[in-house]
Amino acid sequence: MQQKINVESEFWKHKSLQEMNDAEWEALCDGCGKCCYRKFIEGRGKRKKLYYTRIACNLLDLKSGRCGDYANRFKLERDCTKLTKKNLPDFGWLPATCAYRLLYEGKPLFDWHPLISNDERSVERAGMLIENGIHEEDVIDWFEFVIDEDHKTG
């Protein structure tokens, strides 16, 4: 589980993503866990469609939205991808509520973001966790678990 990190108050308002230090970058994560749910792409070109699912990485704690072994996630899950300042533009699939995506697009954080609410459980209270998640190891047919991209946008 990630630890609470001490960072300058409202750093995201006066620093660009590129200017943020590692602690600030990590603090942007609201802990919704949506990036840890599987997605798949069907078709190509203009017919390309991205699907979101309720299928979670096996490390994700479905109740808290947090990684069960954050420090070792890249060793334990071959599909786990590290979001960095350099590769952020490649992560267009991030949910519309994601702080990294919001700031990249020049938008403000939602009021329920823990950096604003000062409440680690505000994401859960705002209903931002994916309901009825299931771990990948328990899934046979992925199509049974497709959800709307904007099922919860804040």
N, CA and C atoms as a LAMMPS dump frame, in Angstrom:
ITEM: TIMESTEP
0
ITEM: NUMBER OF ATOMS
462
ITEM: BOX BOUNDS ff ff ff
-5.0000000000000000e+02 5.0000000000000000e+02
-5.0000000000000000e+02 5.0000000000000000e+02
-5.0000000000000000e+02 5.0000000000000000e+02
ITEM: ATOMS id mol type element x y z
1 1 1 N 0.841 -1.178 0
2 1 2 C 0 0 0
3 1 3 C 0.89 1.246 0
4 2 1 N 0.478 2.233 -0.782
5 2 2 C 1.241 3.466 -0.835
6 2 3 C 1.126 4.216 0.481
7 3 1 N 2.171 4.924 0.827
8 3 2 C 2.176 5.695 2.054
9 3 3 C 1.818 7.137 1.75
10 4 1 N 1.25 7.796 2.756
11 4 2 C 0.938 9.22 2.594
12 4 3 C 2.258 9.976 2.471
13 5 1 N 2.337 10.852 1.497
14 5 2 C 3.575 11.562 1.196
15 5 3 C 3.403 13.034 1.54
16 6 1 N 4.366 13.603 2.228
17 6 2 C 4.318 15.025 2.54
18 6 3 C 4.824 15.816 1.345
19 7 1 N 3.952 16.672 0.823
20 7 2 C 4.296 17.516 -0.32
21 7 3 C 3.783 18.926 -0.045
22 8 1 N 4.305 19.861 -0.801
23 8 2 C 3.889 21.262 -0.677
24 8 3 C 2.399 21.4 -0.998
25 9 1 N 1.696 22.193 -0.248
26 9 2 C 0.271 22.416 -0.454
27 9 3 C 0.004 22.961 -1.863
28 10 1 N -0.95 22.372 -2.531
29 10 2 C -1.407 22.795 -3.857
30 10 3 C -0.281 22.917 -4.894
31 11 1 N 0.686 22.048 -4.819
32 11 2 C 1.824 22.076 -5.753
33 11 3 C 1.375 21.964 -7.21
34 12 1 N 0.303 21.218 -7.472
35 12 2 C -0.179 20.984 -8.836
36 12 3 C -0.725 22.244 -9.494
37 13 1 N -1.005 23.264 -8.701
38 13 2 C -1.534 24.505 -9.258
39 13 3 C -0.445 25.418 -9.807
40 14 1 N 0.786 25.255 -9.326
41 14 2 C 1.848 26.14 -9.798
42 14 3 C 3.041 25.395 -10.398
43 15 1 N 2.944 24.084 -10.503
44 15 2 C 4 23.304 -11.147
45 15 3 C 3.417 22.521 -12.301
46 16 1 N 4.165 22.444 -13.38
47 16 2 C 3.734 21.583 -14.477
48 16 3 C 4.053 20.135 -14.1
49 17 1 N 3.476 19.191 -14.81
50 17 2 C 3.784 17.789 -14.559
51 17 3 C 5.283 17.535 -14.687
52 18 1 N 5.914 18.187 -15.645
53 18 2 C 7.348 18.001 -15.866
54 18 3 C 8.194 18.544 -14.719
55 19 1 N 7.698 19.544 -14.022
56 19 2 C 8.436 20.17 -12.92
57 19 3 C 8.284 19.43 -11.587
58 20 1 N 7.338 18.531 -11.508
59 20 2 C 7.075 17.846 -10.244
60 20 3 C 8.179 16.866 -9.89
61 21 1 N 8.472 16.777 -8.59
62 21 2 C 9.451 15.787 -8.141
63 21 3 C 8.731 14.442 -7.976
64 22 1 N 9.466 13.402 -7.641
65 22 2 C 8.891 12.061 -7.547
66 22 3 C 7.771 11.973 -6.509
67 23 1 N 7.951 12.624 -5.36
68 23 2 C 6.932 12.581 -4.315
69 23 3 C 5.638 13.254 -4.779
70 24 1 N 5.768 14.379 -5.464
71 24 2 C 4.592 15.083 -5.977
72 24 3 C 3.892 14.25 -7.047
73 25 1 N 4.688 13.653 -7.929
74 25 2 C 4.134 12.804 -8.99
75 25 3 C 3.314 11.668 -8.38
76 26 1 N 3.868 11.002 -7.397
77 26 2 C 3.171 9.89 -6.733
78 26 3 C 1.919 10.375 -6.02
79 27 1 N 1.975 11.559 -5.416
80 27 2 C 0.844 12.092 -4.666
81 27 3 C -0.351 12.41 -5.56
82 28 1 N -0.121 12.594 -6.847
83 28 2 C -1.221 12.872 -7.768
84 28 3 C -2.187 11.701 -7.891
85 29 1 N -1.704 10.499 -7.679
86 29 2 C -2.566 9.324 -7.799
87 29 3 C -3.651 9.391 -6.733
88 30 1 N -4.916 9.345 -7.167
89 30 2 C -6.02 9.419 -6.207
90 30 3 C -6.351 8.075 -5.578
91 31 1 N -5.783 6.999 -6.114
92 31 2 C -6.008 5.675 -5.542
93 31 3 C -7.308 5.023 -5.967
94 32 1 N -7.874 5.439 -7.1
95 32 2 C -9.128 4.833 -7.551
96 32 3 C -8.908 3.426 -8.1
97 33 1 N -7.695 3.144 -8.56
98 33 2 C -7.374 1.824 -9.088
99 33 3 C -7.85 1.582 -10.509
100 34 1 N -8.493 2.546 -11.139
101 34 2 C -9.048 2.329 -12.478
102 34 3 C -7.979 1.968 -13.509
103 35 1 N -6.775 2.469 -13.331
104 35 2 C -5.721 2.139 -14.289
105 35 3 C -5.289 0.677 -14.165
106 36 1 N -5.666 0.024 -13.062
107 36 2 C -5.303 -1.371 -12.83
108 36 3 C -6.357 -2.347 -13.334
109 37 1 N -7.386 -1.823 -13.971
110 37 2 C -8.403 -2.677 -14.577
111 37 3 C -8.053 -2.874 -16.042
112 38 1 N -8.331 -4.058 -16.543
113 38 2 C -7.955 -4.416 -17.907
114 38 3 C -8.836 -3.698 -18.931
115 39 1 N -8.206 -3.372 -20.032
116 39 2 C -8.864 -2.759 -21.163
117 39 3 C -8.484 -3.563 -22.401
118 40 1 N -9.298 -3.492 -23.435
119 40 2 C -8.888 -4.109 -24.686
120 40 3 C -9.401 -3.28 -25.848
121 41 1 N -8.718 -3.424 -26.965
122 41 2 C -9.028 -2.656 -28.166
123 41 3 C -9.541 -3.613 -29.231
124 42 1 N -10.635 -3.207 -29.869
125 42 2 C -11.195 -3.994 -30.959
126 42 3 C -11.159 -3.131 -32.216
127 43 1 N -10.811 -3.724 -33.328
128 43 2 C -10.765 -3.011 -34.593
129 43 3 C -9.506 -2.181 -34.744
130 44 1 N -9.479 -1.404 -35.832
131 44 2 C -8.338 -0.517 -36.061
132 44 3 C -8.778 0.695 -36.868
133 45 1 N -7.928 1.691 -36.882
134 45 2 C -8.246 2.927 -37.599
135 45 3 C -9.487 3.595 -37.043
136 46 1 N -10.376 4.054 -37.933
137 46 2 C -11.598 4.737 -37.503
138 46 3 C -12.548 3.813 -36.758
139 47 1 N -12.404 2.524 -36.95
140 47 2 C -13.283 1.55 -36.29
141 47 3 C -12.707 1.039 -34.964
142 48 1 N -11.583 1.575 -34.585
143 48 2 C -10.931 1.162 -33.342
144 48 3 C -11.761 1.61 -32.139
145 49 1 N -12.015 0.689 -31.216
146 49 2 C -12.793 1.003 -30.02
147 49 3 C -12.096 0.438 -28.795
148 50 1 N -11.997 1.282 -27.77
149 50 2 C -11.395 0.901 -26.499
150 50 3 C -12.498 0.482 -25.545
151 51 1 N -12.328 -0.674 -24.933
152 51 2 C -13.298 -1.186 -23.964
153 51 3 C -12.665 -1.223 -22.579
154 52 1 N -13.428 -0.777 -21.597
155 52 2 C -13.018 -0.856 -20.199
156 52 3 C -13.761 -2.032 -19.571
157 53 1 N -13.141 -2.659 -18.585
158 53 2 C -13.771 -3.816 -17.951
159 53 3 C -13.742 -3.691 -16.424
160 54 1 N -14.433 -4.618 -15.768
161 54 2 C -14.399 -4.744 -14.316
162 54 3 C -13.353 -5.781 -13.905
163 55 1 N -12.473 -6.132 -14.826
164 55 2 C -11.454 -7.144 -14.576
165 55 3 C -10.183 -6.463 -14.086
166 56 1 N -9.819 -6.762 -12.853
167 56 2 C -8.68 -6.095 -12.214
168 56 3 C -7.42 -6.947 -12.257
169 57 1 N -6.308 -6.267 -12.214
170 57 2 C -5.019 -6.919 -11.996
171 57 3 C -5.152 -7.748 -10.718
172 58 1 N -4.502 -8.878 -10.691
173 58 2 C -4.597 -9.765 -9.526
174 58 3 C -4.039 -9.142 -8.249
175 59 1 N -3.21 -8.104 -8.362
176 59 2 C -2.64 -7.451 -7.184
177 59 3 C -3.558 -6.389 -6.58
178 60 1 N -4.554 -5.957 -7.336
179 60 2 C -5.396 -4.848 -6.869
180 60 3 C -6.319 -5.288 -5.735
181 61 1 N -6.349 -4.491 -4.673
182 61 2 C -7.315 -4.684 -3.601
183 61 3 C -8.622 -4.067 -4.104
184 62 1 N -9.599 -4.885 -4.394
185 62 2 C -10.84 -4.428 -5.018
186 62 3 C -11.654 -3.49 -4.127
187 63 1 N -11.484 -3.582 -2.829
188 63 2 C -12.245 -2.737 -1.908
189 63 3 C -11.614 -1.359 -1.711
190 64 1 N -10.279 -1.287 -1.743
191 64 2 C -9.602 -0.008 -1.485
192 64 3 C -9.126 0.699 -2.748
193 65 1 N -8.999 -0.039 -3.878
194 65 2 C -8.477 0.551 -5.104
195 65 3 C -6.961 0.709 -5.093
196 66 1 N -6.297 0.082 -4.145
197 66 2 C -4.841 0.199 -4.002
198 66 3 C -4.143 -1.104 -4.38
199 67 1 N -2.93 -0.988 -4.824
200 67 2 C -2.126 -2.154 -5.182
201 67 3 C -1.73 -2.914 -3.921
202 68 1 N -1.847 -4.223 -3.977
203 68 2 C -1.495 -5.058 -2.834
204 68 3 C -0.009 -5.213 -2.62
205 69 1 N 0.794 -4.914 -3.637
206 69 2 C 2.257 -4.981 -3.507
207 69 3 C 2.875 -3.936 -4.434
208 70 1 N 2.61 -2.678 -4.124
209 70 2 C 3.02 -1.551 -4.967
210 70 3 C 4.519 -1.549 -5.259
211 71 1 N 5.333 -1.85 -4.265
212 71 2 C 6.792 -1.808 -4.439
213 71 3 C 7.291 -2.853 -5.43
214 72 1 N 6.597 -3.978 -5.527
215 72 2 C 7.056 -5.074 -6.388
216 72 3 C 6.136 -5.332 -7.577
217 73 1 N 5.241 -4.414 -7.879
218 73 2 C 4.224 -4.648 -8.904
219 73 3 C 4.794 -4.98 -10.282
220 74 1 N 5.895 -4.372 -10.648
221 74 2 C 6.454 -4.617 -11.983
222 74 3 C 7.103 -5.994 -12.082
223 75 1 N 7.571 -6.513 -10.978
224 75 2 C 8.161 -7.851 -10.95
225 75 3 C 7.077 -8.917 -10.95
226 76 1 N 5.965 -8.635 -10.302
227 76 2 C 4.909 -9.626 -10.119
228 76 3 C 3.88 -9.666 -11.242
229 77 1 N 3.66 -8.548 -11.909
230 77 2 C 2.67 -8.475 -12.989
231 77 3 C 3.338 -7.992 -14.268
232 78 1 N 3.491 -8.866 -15.217
233 78 2 C 4.206 -8.515 -16.453
234 78 3 C 3.51 -7.422 -17.262
235 79 1 N 2.181 -7.271 -17.094
236 79 2 C 1.435 -6.257 -17.836
237 79 3 C 1.377 -4.9 -17.133
238 80 1 N 1.911 -4.819 -15.927
239 80 2 C 1.868 -3.554 -15.197
240 80 3 C 2.779 -2.548 -15.905
241 81 1 N 2.226 -1.394 -16.204
242 81 2 C 2.952 -0.369 -16.941
243 81 3 C 3.17 0.846 -16.057
244 82 1 N 4.372 1.358 -16.066
245 82 2 C 4.687 2.524 -15.242
246 82 3 C 4.359 3.807 -16
247 83 1 N 3.524 4.617 -15.39
248 83 2 C 3.191 5.921 -15.94
249 83 3 C 4.289 6.893 -15.535
250 84 1 N 4.883 7.556 -16.523
251 84 2 C 5.958 8.505 -16.269
252 84 3 C 5.641 9.831 -16.961
253 85 1 N 6.428 10.824 -16.646
254 85 2 C 6.262 12.119 -17.308
255 85 3 C 6.499 11.987 -18.811
256 86 1 N 7.395 11.114 -19.179
257 86 2 C 7.744 10.944 -20.586
258 86 3 C 6.673 10.195 -21.373
259 87 1 N 6.077 9.148 -20.77
260 87 2 C 5.127 8.35 -21.534
261 87 3 C 3.661 8.732 -21.312
262 88 1 N 3.384 9.721 -20.478
263 88 2 C 2.015 10.14 -20.209
264 88 3 C 1.199 10.388 -21.483
265 89 1 N 1.747 11.017 -22.524
266 89 2 C 0.949 11.236 -23.734
267 89 3 C 0.467 9.93 -24.394
268 90 1 N 1.116 8.818 -24.095
269 90 2 C 0.725 7.529 -24.667
270 90 3 C -0.406 6.87 -23.89
271 91 1 N -0.818 7.474 -22.778
272 91 2 C -1.804 6.874 -21.904
273 91 3 C -3.178 7.527 -22.07
274 92 1 N -3.619 7.681 -23.303
275 92 2 C -4.92 8.285 -23.584
276 92 3 C -6.082 7.481 -23.036
277 93 1 N -5.819 6.269 -22.634
278 93 2 C -6.867 5.402 -22.081
279 93 3 C -7.132 5.659 -20.599
280 94 1 N -6.331 6.517 -19.973
281 94 2 C -6.571 6.81 -18.56
282 94 3 C -7.986 7.355 -18.391
283 95 1 N -8.646 7.025 -17.287
284 95 2 C -10.02 7.512 -17.1
285 95 3 C -10.084 9.036 -17.051
286 96 1 N -11.228 9.565 -17.411
287 96 2 C -11.422 11.017 -17.454
288 96 3 C -11.275 11.662 -16.083
289 97 1 N -11.32 10.879 -15.023
290 97 2 C -11.188 11.401 -13.662
291 97 3 C -9.753 11.374 -13.153
292 98 1 N -8.839 10.788 -13.9
293 98 2 C -7.446 10.619 -13.474
294 98 3 C -6.727 11.965 -13.367
295 99 1 N -6.08 12.199 -12.229
296 99 2 C -5.385 13.47 -11.997
297 99 3 C -4.295 13.715 -13.037
298 100 1 N -3.572 12.68 -13.424
299 100 2 C -2.515 12.849 -14.418
300 100 3 C -3.113 13.321 -15.739
301 101 1 N -4.193 12.689 -16.149
302 101 2 C -4.856 13.073 -17.394
303 101 3 C -5.447 14.477 -17.278
304 102 1 N -6.118 14.758 -16.175
305 102 2 C -6.725 16.083 -15.99
306 102 3 C -5.69 17.192 -16.103
307 103 1 N -4.586 17.053 -15.38
308 103 2 C -3.554 18.095 -15.406
309 103 3 C -2.893 18.179 -16.776
310 104 1 N -2.677 17.043 -17.413
311 104 2 C -2.092 17.027 -18.763
312 104 3 C -2.994 17.797 -19.737
313 105 1 N -4.317 17.679 -19.523
314 105 2 C -5.287 18.355 -20.389
315 105 3 C -5.618 19.776 -19.909
316 106 1 N -4.928 20.243 -18.862
317 106 2 C -5.144 21.594 -18.362
318 106 3 C -6.428 21.762 -17.57
319 107 1 N -6.927 20.68 -17.004
320 107 2 C -8.174 20.722 -16.237
321 107 3 C -7.874 20.629 -14.741
322 108 1 N -8.801 21.118 -13.914
323 108 2 C -8.597 21.054 -12.453
324 108 3 C -8.904 19.666 -11.908
325 109 1 N -8.395 19.399 -10.721
326 109 2 C -8.712 18.158 -10.028
327 109 3 C -10.137 18.251 -9.472
328 110 1 N -10.761 17.102 -9.311
329 110 2 C -12.094 17.061 -8.711
330 110 3 C -11.994 17.325 -7.212
331 111 1 N -13.07 17.84 -6.632
332 111 2 C -13.106 18.148 -5.2
333 111 3 C -12.862 16.927 -4.325
334 112 1 N -13.195 15.739 -4.831
335 112 2 C -13.029 14.52 -4.044
336 112 3 C -11.593 13.99 -4.073
337 113 1 N -10.72 14.589 -4.865
338 113 2 C -9.324 14.117 -4.905
339 113 3 C -8.715 14.304 -3.515
340 114 1 N -8.007 13.303 -2.994
341 114 2 C -7.431 13.403 -1.65
342 114 3 C -6.53 14.617 -1.421
343 115 1 N -5.884 15.133 -2.461
344 115 2 C -5.057 16.328 -2.29
345 115 3 C -5.905 17.561 -1.967
346 116 1 N -7.149 17.554 -2.403
347 116 2 C -8.041 18.678 -2.139
348 116 3 C -8.876 18.429 -0.887
349 117 1 N -9.396 17.224 -0.766
350 117 2 C -10.29 16.899 0.358
351 117 3 C -9.541 16.623 1.661
352 118 1 N -8.243 16.335 1.555
353 118 2 C -7.44 15.925 2.716
354 118 3 C -8.03 14.686 3.4
355 119 1 N -8.649 13.837 2.602
356 119 2 C -9.287 12.632 3.114
357 119 3 C -8.931 11.466 2.179
358 120 1 N -8.155 10.508 2.691
359 120 2 C -7.729 9.378 1.869
360 120 3 C -8.901 8.538 1.377
361 121 1 N -10.041 8.606 2.032
362 121 2 C -11.192 7.802 1.643
363 121 3 C -12.203 8.577 0.799
364 122 1 N -11.868 9.806 0.415
365 122 2 C -12.815 10.618 -0.352
366 122 3 C -13.108 10.026 -1.725
367 123 1 N -12.17 9.308 -2.296
368 123 2 C -12.387 8.665 -3.594
369 123 3 C -13.486 7.611 -3.457
370 124 1 N -13.375 6.83 -2.409
371 124 2 C -14.383 5.804 -2.133
372 124 3 C -15.735 6.451 -1.821
373 125 1 N -15.729 7.474 -0.979
374 125 2 C -16.976 8.144 -0.6
375 125 3 C -17.659 8.793 -1.803
376 126 1 N -16.869 9.237 -2.775
377 126 2 C -17.422 9.869 -3.976
378 126 3 C -17.902 8.834 -4.997
379 127 1 N -17.706 7.557 -4.702
380 127 2 C -18.164 6.498 -5.604
381 127 3 C -17.277 6.309 -6.82
382 128 1 N -16.005 6.634 -6.703
383 128 2 C -15.097 6.543 -7.844
384 128 3 C -14.46 5.161 -8.043
385 129 1 N -14.595 4.283 -7.063
386 129 2 C -14.047 2.932 -7.226
387 129 3 C -14.966 2.132 -8.136
388 130 1 N -14.397 1.259 -8.947
389 130 2 C -15.199 0.412 -9.823
390 130 3 C -15.923 -0.626 -8.967
391 131 1 N -17.227 -0.691 -9.152
392 131 2 C -18.04 -1.629 -8.379
393 131 3 C -17.984 -3.022 -8.989
394 132 1 N -18.086 -4.019 -8.14
395 132 2 C -18.149 -5.417 -8.56
396 132 3 C -16.952 -5.841 -9.397
397 133 1 N -15.776 -5.348 -9.027
398 133 2 C -14.561 -5.766 -9.711
399 133 3 C -14.296 -7.245 -9.474
400 134 1 N -13.551 -7.816 -10.378
401 134 2 C -13.181 -9.224 -10.286
402 134 3 C -11.723 -9.343 -10.708
403 135 1 N -10.997 -10.236 -10.076
404 135 2 C -9.589 -10.41 -10.454
405 135 3 C -9.468 -11.207 -11.744
406 136 1 N -8.466 -10.871 -12.506
407 136 2 C -8.231 -11.494 -13.808
408 136 3 C -8.174 -13.018 -13.71
409 137 1 N -7.586 -13.532 -12.639
410 137 2 C -7.444 -14.984 -12.49
411 137 3 C -8.788 -15.699 -12.348
412 138 1 N -9.864 -14.937 -12.053
413 138 2 C -11.183 -15.529 -11.872
414 138 3 C -12.094 -15.368 -13.089
415 139 1 N -11.555 -14.901 -14.214
416 139 2 C -12.36 -14.591 -15.399
417 139 3 C -12.135 -15.608 -16.51
418 140 1 N -13.249 -16 -17.127
419 140 2 C -13.169 -16.871 -18.3
420 140 3 C -13.484 -16.06 -19.558
421 141 1 N -14.624 -15.352 -19.561
422 141 2 C -15.068 -14.581 -20.722
423 141 3 C -15.034 -13.089 -20.415
424 142 1 N -14.062 -12.384 -20.974
425 142 2 C -13.878 -10.955 -20.716
426 142 3 C -15.101 -10.123 -21.105
427 143 1 N -15.818 -10.519 -22.146
428 143 2 C -16.939 -9.711 -22.63
429 143 3 C -18.068 -9.586 -21.612
430 144 1 N -18.125 -10.474 -20.645
431 144 2 C -19.139 -10.39 -19.6
432 144 3 C -18.867 -9.224 -18.645
433 145 1 N -17.672 -8.654 -18.694
434 145 2 C -17.262 -7.66 -17.705
435 145 3 C -16.965 -6.285 -18.295
436 146 1 N -17.417 -6.028 -19.53
437 146 2 C -17.226 -4.724 -20.167
438 146 3 C -18.117 -3.7 -19.477
439 147 1 N -17.579 -2.501 -19.236
440 147 2 C -18.337 -1.405 -18.62
441 147 3 C -18.222 -0.164 -19.484
442 148 1 N -19.08 0.814 -19.24
443 148 2 C -19 2.1 -19.923
444 148 3 C -17.758 2.83 -19.485
445 149 1 N -17.077 3.499 -20.406
446 149 2 C -15.894 4.292 -20.083
447 149 3 C -16.221 5.346 -19.042
448 150 1 N -17.342 5.999 -19.199
449 150 2 C -17.702 7.108 -18.312
450 150 3 C -18.711 6.691 -17.256
451 151 1 N -18.599 5.457 -16.767
452 151 2 C -19.593 5.003 -15.798
453 151 3 C -19.606 5.887 -14.554
454 152 1 N -18.492 6.494 -14.241
455 152 2 C -18.418 7.471 -13.141
456 152 3 C -17.375 8.5 -13.533
457 153 1 N -17.774 9.714 -13.703
458 153 2 C -16.809 10.738 -14.11
459 153 3 C -16.618 11.832 -13.077
460 154 1 N -17.284 11.762 -11.983
461 154 2 C -17.063 12.764 -10.935
462 154 3 C -18.195 13.698 -10.856
